């Protein structure tokens, strides 16, 4: 898969990428019963059949109805598949299609798109078509819903999800608990790319950072277990007042999906498997408030998203920012735990070829990493192509996550990509690393 920014896309390559994305979506749901597809497994998530219909509807709107225009604006994603008119918790009450109808809608839309593809002027300077933006946007949308479906399957109760594992994971990593130093100075963050980057990643702009240190790896289960065993969930002094109220209300004592074992240790459920908590893997399924409390307990703090980006992409040898921690080549399984088919995190440090120039590992893939930054527009931000992707979420309610997870497709993660969610959310494949001032 290659959605590398700036590269032209031929109609043949677009067709290949669309086919590959759809094959992966269908693989993820192939073993699910009709009931599992239509059931709402958690009010946090849609019934999976809604996600499938929404994928097709989004493609229909952008690749058939609005491919040469400025886009449909707030009226484009209408009806059942409008995510704003139909919030997740209410979607189970919609007149949802069955498997055959939903799959048929996906196939019918795809046939229509491919039937018109040869007639599309891929050299056009129209805002959506220029540099293949609209096709990359639709592909990334499907990739992102694949990760959303995996979140739902992790939440699923009852008959376990039989993950169609196709690749293995490195058995060992190098747990390096040091921190690396990042010099203070002026850096350029963000992106000016208009072929793959979303509007919230733009424009590229200069910032001033003070010197700081940041963890070489994401926080491991071993380190997080020390926090748990030290009474971290019952010691108010480490928690933000809002986070503490949430912790007490929810009765939290460990990350999501952890459970006490008969021997007094901890086990965790990862998709369809239950195993002892592996001390060498990154802690996963923690919310922002948990990450913030751990950082205080450890005498550190969470990095800002700008600090995270500099630690991931800055190359002191060239005095410039890379596209990815390791360079310019898109992610593969050699440099990062991405692309879903491992269906699990890997031990930290298991992908040394993906190490950043400053010495940080696992900054792409494995787990999303919470930062302390609220989700706001960059200086000079301009909405494109519709406000409901980024602009309507700007504000202090959300915190930014960076880096992607094992459940992210390689075409939907990059060094400037910004994810965001409520600080209390734990269904995402989220962890963190810590920083401190120097």
C-alpha positions as CSV (number, residue, x, y, z in Angstrom):
1,X,0.0,0.0,0.0
2,X,1.4,3.4,-1.0
3,X,-0.4,6.6,-0.2
4,X,2.9,8.4,0.1
5,X,2.3,12.2,0.0
6,X,2.9,13.9,-3.3
7,X,3.0,10.9,-5.5
8,X,0.7,10.8,-8.5
9,X,-2.0,8.1,-8.6
10,X,-2.9,6.4,-11.8
11,X,-6.4,5.1,-12.4
12,X,-5.0,1.6,-12.2
13,X,-3.3,2.3,-8.9
14,X,-6.4,3.8,-7.5
15,X,-8.4,0.7,-8.5
16,X,-5.8,-1.5,-6.8
17,X,-5.8,0.5,-3.6
18,X,-9.6,0.6,-3.4
19,X,-9.7,-3.2,-3.9
20,X,-7.1,-3.8,-1.2
21,X,-8.9,-1.6,1.3
22,X,-12.2,-3.4,0.7
23,X,-10.6,-6.8,0.9
24,X,-9.3,-5.9,4.3
25,X,-12.6,-4.5,5.5
26,X,-14.4,-7.7,4.5
27,X,-11.7,-9.9,6.0
28,X,-12.2,-8.2,9.4
29,X,-15.9,-9.0,9.4
30,X,-15.9,-12.3,7.6
31,X,-16.3,-14.5,10.6
32,X,-19.1,-12.5,12.2
33,X,-22.7,-13.7,12.3
34,X,-25.6,-11.5,11.1
35,X,-26.5,-10.9,14.7
36,X,-23.0,-9.7,15.6
37,X,-23.0,-7.4,12.6
38,X,-26.3,-5.7,13.7
39,X,-25.8,-5.8,17.4
40,X,-24.6,-2.7,19.3
41,X,-21.8,-4.3,21.4
42,X,-21.3,-1.0,23.3
43,X,-23.0,2.4,23.3
44,X,-19.5,3.8,22.6
45,X,-19.5,2.2,19.2
46,X,-21.8,1.7,16.2
47,X,-23.3,-1.6,15.1
48,X,-20.7,-2.8,12.7
49,X,-23.3,-3.0,9.9
50,X,-23.6,0.8,10.2
51,X,-19.9,1.2,9.8
52,X,-20.0,-0.9,6.6
53,X,-22.9,1.2,5.2
54,X,-21.2,4.4,6.2
55,X,-18.0,3.4,4.3
56,X,-20.0,2.9,1.1
57,X,-22.0,6.1,1.6
58,X,-18.9,8.1,2.2
59,X,-17.4,6.7,-1.0
60,X,-20.6,7.4,-2.9
61,X,-20.7,11.0,-1.8
62,X,-17.1,11.9,-2.5
63,X,-16.2,9.7,-5.6
64,X,-19.5,9.8,-7.4
65,X,-21.4,13.0,-6.4
66,X,-18.8,15.5,-5.5
67,X,-15.6,14.4,-7.1
68,X,-14.9,17.6,-9.1
69,X,-16.5,20.1,-6.7
70,X,-15.6,21.6,-3.4
71,X,-17.4,18.9,-1.6
72,X,-20.9,18.5,-0.1
73,X,-20.4,20.4,3.1
74,X,-22.5,19.6,6.1
75,X,-25.4,18.3,3.9
76,X,-23.3,15.7,2.2
77,X,-23.4,12.8,4.6
78,X,-27.2,12.7,4.9
79,X,-29.7,10.2,6.1
80,X,-29.0,7.1,8.1
81,X,-25.2,7.4,7.6
82,X,-24.9,11.0,8.8
83,X,-22.7,10.5,11.9
84,X,-23.8,13.9,13.4
85,X,-27.5,13.4,13.0
86,X,-27.2,9.9,14.3
87,X,-24.8,9.6,17.2
88,X,-23.2,6.3,17.9
89,X,-25.4,5.5,20.9
90,X,-28.6,5.9,18.9
91,X,-27.6,4.0,15.7
92,X,-28.9,0.7,16.9
93,X,-32.4,2.2,16.7
94,X,-32.0,2.9,12.9
95,X,-33.6,0.8,10.2
96,X,-30.3,-0.9,9.6
97,X,-29.7,-3.2,6.6
98,X,-28.9,-6.8,6.8
99,X,-25.6,-8.4,5.7
100,X,-26.7,-9.0,2.1
101,X,-28.1,-5.5,1.7
102,X,-25.1,-3.8,3.2
103,X,-22.6,-5.8,1.3
104,X,-24.6,-5.2,-1.9
105,X,-24.6,-1.5,-1.3
106,X,-20.8,-1.6,-0.9
107,X,-20.4,-3.6,-4.1
108,X,-22.8,-1.5,-6.1
109,X,-21.1,1.7,-5.1
110,X,-17.7,0.3,-5.9
111,X,-18.8,-0.9,-9.3
112,X,-20.1,2.6,-10.1
113,X,-16.8,4.3,-8.9
114,X,-14.7,2.0,-11.0
115,X,-16.9,2.5,-14.0
116,X,-16.3,6.2,-13.9
117,X,-12.7,6.2,-12.9
118,X,-11.2,6.1,-16.4
119,X,-13.2,9.3,-17.3
120,X,-11.8,11.2,-14.3
121,X,-9.2,13.8,-15.1
122,X,-6.4,12.9,-12.6
123,X,-4.3,15.8,-13.8
124,X,-7.1,18.3,-12.9
125,X,-6.3,21.3,-10.7
126,X,-9.8,21.0,-9.1
127,X,-9.3,21.2,-5.3
128,X,-10.5,17.6,-4.6
129,X,-8.8,16.0,-7.6
130,X,-5.5,17.8,-7.4
131,X,-2.7,15.3,-6.4
132,X,-5.3,12.6,-5.9
133,X,-6.5,14.1,-2.6
134,X,-10.1,12.8,-2.8
135,X,-9.1,9.2,-3.5
136,X,-6.6,9.2,-0.6
137,X,-9.2,10.7,1.6
138,X,-11.7,8.0,0.8
139,X,-9.1,5.3,1.3
140,X,-8.0,6.7,4.6
141,X,-11.6,6.9,5.7
142,X,-12.1,3.1,5.0
143,X,-8.8,2.4,6.8
144,X,-9.9,4.3,9.8
145,X,-13.2,2.6,10.0
146,X,-11.3,-0.7,10.0
147,X,-9.6,0.3,13.2
148,X,-13.0,1.4,14.6
149,X,-14.4,-2.0,13.8
150,X,-11.5,-3.6,15.6
151,X,-12.3,-1.4,18.6
152,X,-15.8,-2.7,18.5
153,X,-14.6,-6.3,18.2
154,X,-12.4,-5.8,21.3
155,X,-15.5,-4.7,23.2
156,X,-17.6,-7.5,21.9
157,X,-19.0,-9.9,24.5
158,X,-20.2,-13.5,24.1
159,X,-18.8,-15.6,21.3
160,X,-15.2,-14.5,20.8
161,X,-14.0,-12.9,17.6
162,X,-11.9,-15.3,15.7
163,X,-9.1,-13.1,14.5
164,X,-7.8,-14.2,11.0
165,X,-4.2,-13.8,12.0
166,X,-1.9,-13.8,9.0
167,X,1.4,-12.6,10.4
168,X,3.4,-13.2,13.6
169,X,5.0,-10.7,16.0
170,X,8.6,-10.4,17.0
171,X,9.1,-12.5,20.1
172,X,11.5,-10.1,21.8
173,X,12.1,-6.4,22.0
174,X,14.6,-4.3,23.9
175,X,13.0,-2.5,26.9
176,X,15.0,0.7,27.2
177,X,13.7,2.7,30.1
178,X,16.0,5.7,29.5
179,X,15.0,9.1,28.2
180,X,16.5,10.9,25.3
181,X,17.4,14.6,25.4
182,X,15.8,16.9,22.8
183,X,17.5,20.3,22.5
184,X,15.4,23.5,22.8
185,X,15.1,25.6,19.7
186,X,13.0,26.5,16.7
187,X,11.4,23.7,14.8
188,X,8.9,23.4,12.0
189,X,5.9,21.1,12.6
190,X,2.8,20.1,10.7
191,X,2.5,19.7,6.9
192,X,1.9,21.6,3.7
193,X,1.0,18.4,1.8
194,X,-2.3,18.5,0.1
195,X,-2.3,15.1,-1.4
196,X,-2.7,12.9,1.7
197,X,-2.6,15.1,4.9
198,X,-5.8,16.1,6.5
199,X,-6.6,19.8,7.0
200,X,-5.8,19.6,10.8
201,X,-2.2,18.7,9.9
202,X,-1.8,21.9,7.9
203,X,-0.1,24.3,7.6
204,X,3.6,23.7,8.4
205,X,4.6,26.3,10.9
206,X,7.5,27.2,13.2
207,X,7.4,26.7,17.0
208,X,9.8,27.4,19.8
209,X,10.4,24.5,22.2
210,X,12.4,24.4,25.5
211,X,14.8,21.6,26.0
212,X,13.1,18.4,27.2
213,X,13.6,14.7,27.7
214,X,11.2,12.0,26.4
215,X,11.0,8.2,27.0
216,X,12.8,6.0,24.5
217,X,9.8,3.6,24.4
218,X,6.1,3.8,25.3
219,X,5.4,3.0,29.0
220,X,5.4,-0.7,29.4
221,X,3.1,-3.0,31.3
222,X,5.9,-3.7,33.7
223,X,6.2,0.0,34.6
224,X,2.5,0.5,34.7
225,X,2.1,-2.5,37.1
226,X,4.4,-0.7,39.5
227,X,2.0,2.2,39.4
228,X,-1.0,-0.1,40.0
229,X,0.8,-2.0,42.8
230,X,1.8,1.3,44.5
231,X,-1.9,2.2,44.8
232,X,-1.9,4.5,41.8
233,X,-5.6,4.2,41.3
234,X,-6.4,5.1,45.0
235,X,-4.0,8.0,45.5
236,X,-5.7,11.2,44.7
237,X,-2.5,13.3,44.8
238,X,-1.5,11.9,41.4
239,X,-4.7,12.7,39.6
240,X,-6.2,15.8,38.0
241,X,-9.4,16.6,39.9
242,X,-11.5,15.9,36.8
243,X,-9.7,12.6,36.2
244,X,-9.9,11.6,39.9
245,X,-13.7,12.1,39.9
246,X,-14.0,9.9,36.8
247,X,-11.7,7.3,38.3
248,X,-13.8,7.1,41.5
249,X,-17.1,7.1,39.6
250,X,-16.0,4.3,37.3
251,X,-14.3,2.3,40.1
252,X,-11.2,1.9,38.1
253,X,-8.2,-0.1,39.4
254,X,-6.4,-1.0,36.2
255,X,-6.4,-0.5,32.4
256,X,-9.4,-1.7,30.4
257,X,-9.6,-5.5,29.8
258,X,-7.3,-6.3,32.7
259,X,-8.5,-8.7,35.3
260,X,-7.1,-10.2,38.5
261,X,-5.8,-13.7,38.1
262,X,-6.4,-16.4,40.7
263,X,-2.7,-16.2,41.6
264,X,-3.0,-12.5,42.4
265,X,-1.4,-11.3,39.2
266,X,-3.1,-9.7,36.2
267,X,-4.5,-11.1,32.9
268,X,-5.7,-9.2,29.9
269,X,-8.0,-10.0,27.0
270,X,-6.6,-9.1,23.6
271,X,-9.3,-9.6,20.9
272,X,-10.1,-13.3,21.2
273,X,-7.3,-14.3,23.6
274,X,-6.8,-14.0,27.3
275,X,-3.2,-14.1,28.6
276,X,-1.1,-12.9,31.5
277,X,-0.1,-9.3,31.2
278,X,3.2,-9.2,29.4
279,X,5.6,-6.8,31.1
280,X,7.5,-6.2,27.8
281,X,4.6,-4.8,25.8
282,X,3.3,-1.3,26.0
283,X,0.4,-0.6,28.3
284,X,-2.8,-0.4,26.2
285,X,-6.4,0.8,26.6
286,X,-5.7,3.5,29.1
287,X,-7.4,6.9,29.0
288,X,-5.7,10.3,29.1
289,X,-6.4,10.8,32.8
290,X,-4.7,7.5,33.6
291,X,-1.7,8.4,31.5
292,X,-1.5,11.8,33.2
293,X,-1.7,10.2,36.7
294,X,1.1,7.7,35.9
295,X,3.3,10.5,34.6
296,X,2.8,12.5,37.9
297,X,3.5,9.4,39.9
298,X,6.7,8.8,37.9
299,X,7.8,12.5,38.4
300,X,7.3,13.3,34.8
301,X,4.6,14.6,32.5
302,X,3.0,13.9,29.2
303,X,4.6,15.5,26.2
304,X,2.8,18.1,24.1
305,X,2.0,16.9,20.6
306,X,4.7,19.3,19.2
307,X,7.3,17.7,21.5
308,X,6.1,14.3,20.4
309,X,6.4,15.3,16.7
310,X,9.9,16.7,17.1
311,X,11.1,13.6,19.0
312,X,9.7,11.4,16.2
313,X,10.7,13.3,13.1
314,X,13.6,15.7,13.8
315,X,16.9,14.7,12.2
316,X,19.8,16.7,13.7
317,X,22.1,15.5,10.9
318,X,20.1,17.3,8.3
319,X,18.5,19.9,10.4
320,X,15.1,19.0,9.0
321,X,12.0,16.9,9.8
322,X,11.5,13.5,8.3
323,X,8.1,12.2,7.1
324,X,8.4,9.1,9.4
325,X,10.8,8.4,12.3
326,X,13.0,6.2,10.1
327,X,13.0,8.4,7.0
328,X,10.7,8.8,4.0
329,X,9.6,5.3,3.1
330,X,6.0,4.5,4.2
331,X,5.5,2.1,7.1
332,X,6.0,-1.7,6.8
333,X,6.1,-4.5,9.3
334,X,9.9,-4.2,9.3
335,X,9.9,-0.8,11.0
336,X,6.5,-0.7,12.8
337,X,3.7,-2.8,14.2
338,X,1.0,-1.5,11.9
339,X,-1.6,-2.9,9.4
340,X,-3.8,-4.9,11.8
341,X,-3.0,-8.5,10.9
342,X,-0.9,-9.1,14.0
343,X,-4.1,-8.4,16.1
344,X,-1.9,-7.5,19.1
345,X,0.8,-5.2,20.4
346,X,4.4,-6.2,20.1
347,X,7.1,-5.9,22.8
348,X,8.5,-2.4,22.9
349,X,11.7,-2.0,20.9
350,X,10.9,-5.0,18.7
351,X,11.3,-2.8,15.5
352,X,14.7,-1.2,15.9
353,X,14.8,-0.3,12.2
354,X,12.0,2.2,13.0
355,X,13.9,4.2,15.6
356,X,13.8,7.9,15.2
357,X,17.0,9.9,14.6
358,X,16.9,11.1,18.2
359,X,16.6,7.5,19.5
360,X,12.9,6.9,20.2
361,X,11.3,3.6,19.2
362,X,7.7,2.6,18.5
363,X,6.6,6.1,17.6
364,X,4.6,4.8,14.7
365,X,2.3,1.8,15.4
366,X,1.8,-0.5,18.4
367,X,-0.3,2.0,20.5
368,X,-1.6,5.5,20.0
369,X,0.1,7.8,22.4
370,X,-1.7,10.4,24.5
371,X,-0.3,13.9,24.5
372,X,-1.2,16.8,26.8
373,X,-2.4,19.0,23.9
374,X,-6.0,19.9,23.3
375,X,-7.2,19.4,19.7
376,X,-7.1,22.9,18.1
377,X,-6.4,24.2,14.6
378,X,-2.8,25.2,13.7
379,X,-2.0,28.9,13.0
380,X,-3.4,29.6,9.5
381,X,-5.7,26.5,9.5
382,X,-8.2,26.3,6.7
383,X,-11.0,23.8,6.6
384,X,-10.9,21.4,3.6
385,X,-12.9,19.8,2.3
386,X,-15.6,19.8,5.0
387,X,-15.8,21.2,8.6
388,X,-17.1,18.0,10.1
389,X,-13.8,16.1,9.9
390,X,-11.8,18.5,12.1
391,X,-13.1,21.9,12.7
392,X,-16.2,21.0,14.7
393,X,-14.1,19.1,17.2
394,X,-11.6,21.9,18.0
395,X,-11.6,22.8,21.7
396,X,-10.5,21.8,25.1
397,X,-12.8,18.7,25.3
398,X,-10.4,16.5,23.4
399,X,-6.8,15.5,23.7
400,X,-4.5,14.7,20.8
401,X,-3.1,11.2,20.3
402,X,-0.2,10.5,18.0
403,X,1.5,7.7,16.1
404,X,-1.1,5.1,15.3
405,X,-1.5,1.6,16.7
406,X,-1.2,-2.0,15.6
407,X,-4.8,-1.6,14.3
408,X,-4.0,1.3,12.0
409,X,-3.4,0.8,8.3
410,X,0.0,2.0,7.1
411,X,-1.7,4.4,4.7
412,X,-3.5,6.2,7.6
413,X,-0.5,6.9,9.8
414,X,2.4,9.4,9.4
415,X,4.5,11.6,11.6
416,X,2.1,14.6,11.4
417,X,-1.2,12.7,11.7
418,X,-3.4,13.9,14.6
419,X,-5.9,11.7,16.3
420,X,-8.1,13.0,19.1
421,X,-10.6,11.7,21.6
422,X,-12.2,12.4,25.0
423,X,-9.8,12.0,27.9
424,X,-12.0,9.3,29.4
425,X,-11.9,7.0,26.3
426,X,-10.2,3.6,26.8
427,X,-11.7,1.5,23.9
428,X,-9.0,2.9,21.6
429,X,-5.7,1.1,21.3
430,X,-4.0,3.8,23.4
431,X,-0.9,4.1,25.5
432,X,1.6,6.9,26.1
433,X,5.2,7.9,26.8
434,X,6.4,10.5,29.3
435,X,8.5,13.6,29.1
436,X,10.0,16.1,31.5
437,X,11.7,19.5,31.3
438,X,15.5,19.8,31.4
